[in-house]
């Protein structure tokens, strides 16, 4: 089994928490971490912008990334939410096994 970290940015910490909770409740992620107080600098509609965001990092199985992405996009307030999947390899195997169990993978 392969595992991924989902990196998501949100406008508020509350939005990140709500999305993270939804992912865990739906068993699309074993765990979600929220980091508040990030400053993004980005180009949007031809202008360089600066704002305030929170980061959501979710641990999941690779095969669940499409379903998790759909949930995130549907729940997200942005027109173009950042949702990217990063590989987890190598890793602490007991922790990876826990991700699998918590996302419904059979032992």
N, C-alpha and C positions, 0 to 999 in steps of 0.2 A: 504494500500500500504506500502511496506517496501522499505527502502532506504539504499544505500551503499556508502562508501568512497572507491574509487580506489586509491591505493598507487602504484606508478610506479617510478622507477629510470631510468634516462637516462644519457648518456655520457656528454651531453652539455645542457645548459639552452635553447639554440635555438631549440634543438630537443624536449625538454619538452614543450616549447611554441607551436611548430608546432603540436604536438600530441594533446595537450590540445585544441587548436583552432579547430582542426579537429573533436574532440569529441563534442564540443559545437555546431559547425556548423551542424553536423549530428544529433543533438538533442539526442545524446547518453549520454550527461552530461549537467547539468544545469550550471555548473561553474567548472573552472579548476584553481588551484593555483600552481604556480611554485616557488620553493625555490631553489636557487642556492647555490653553495659552500659547498656541503656535502662531507665528506671524508669517503668512504666505505673501510672497511677492510674485506676481504673475501678469501675463499679458491677456487681456480680455477685451474683445471687440475693438482692437486697435490701440488700446491704452495700457500702460503699465499701471497696475493696481497694487495696493497693499491693504491687508485686512487682518482679521483675527479668526482663527479656526481652532478646532479640536481634531485630534487624530484618533481613529479607531483602528486597532489591530486585532484581527480575529484569527484564531487557529482552527484550521479545518482540513478535511480530506480534499485531495485534488479533484476527485469526481464530483464534489459538491459545489465547486466554484461557480458553475453556471447558475444553479438554483440560488445560491447565496447572493450572487451579483444581481439577479432579478429582484430578490427581496430588498436589497439595499437601494437599488435604483427606484423602485416603487415607493419606498418610504422616505427617500431623500428629498430635501427641499431645493437642491440646485438643479438647474437645467442640464448641466453636464457634470455629474458627480465623478470624483476621482475614486475609482475602484480598480486596484491592481493586485494581482496575485504574485507572490514571491515564493520560490521553492524553500522548503525546509530540508536541508541535507548537508551534512549528516546531522544527527541530533541524538539526544538522550533517548534511547529506545523505549524505556518504560514510560516516558512522557508521551512519546509518539503513539504508543499503544493506548494510552489514556485518551488521546484525541480520537482515535478510532472508536473506542468504546463509547465515548460521550456523543459521538455523531452517528451512532447506530450501527457501526460495523460489527459484524459477528466475529467472535474470537476464533 
